[in-house]
Amino acid sequence: MYSGSRSDRKSQVDGAIEKLQFVYSNPFTNSPKTQAKKSDQDMGRFWTLITHVHVLAGPVTMLLYPLYASVIAIESPSKVDDEQWLAYWILYSFLTLMEMLLQPILQWIPIWYDIKLAFVAWLVLPQFRGAAFIYERFVREKLRKYGAIDPPHKSPNGKSKGKKKFVDFITPKKGEHEAY
């Protein structure tokens, strides 16, 4: 049936497989041009990944983390973190409003989103406390200058007059809270 030893038959089969692989293989698979195409495909996949991460970085940095940190700040007894996150939401609202108004101009600045992302990251990150810094240095001074908030005046009992007026305003007087 078969002539020769087992090793002869194995070498014949291996030779036949090699011939078939050569016939059906692409002769250009190991060319430098093909390797460059594979490299381009890998870079394309990497760029796609970076783009998706970049797209997710904005909402995570600007909304999700501040939302989480604000809830934690409300639940903590410290007022320092409350000020940071209230200041952040004030500045973020102002930034969003300005962005809406200036959209026709900002769309011509190709790196606007990156600049905004870096600025908001500085506002958000607890190492920098950027939101509290901007609020204390600029916003509070402008609000006082234009009379939107009163400078802090202390009453004899140690409480702020403005806060006392507000509490008196929202607290129902005797007889006002009754139903009609």
Long-range contacts (C-beta under 8 A, 24 or more apart in sequence): 57-117, 58-113, 58-116, 58-117, 61-117, 61-120, 61-121, 61-124, 62-92, 62-117, 62-120, 62-124, 65-124, 66-92, 66-124, 69-124, 69-126, 83-132, 83-135, 84-126, 84-129, 84-131, 84-132, 85-131, 87-131, 87-132, 87-134, 87-135, 87-136, 87-139, 88-123, 88-124, 88-131, 90-131, 90-135, 90-139, 91-123, 91-131, 91-134, 91-135, 91-139, 92-120, 92-123, 95-119, 95-120
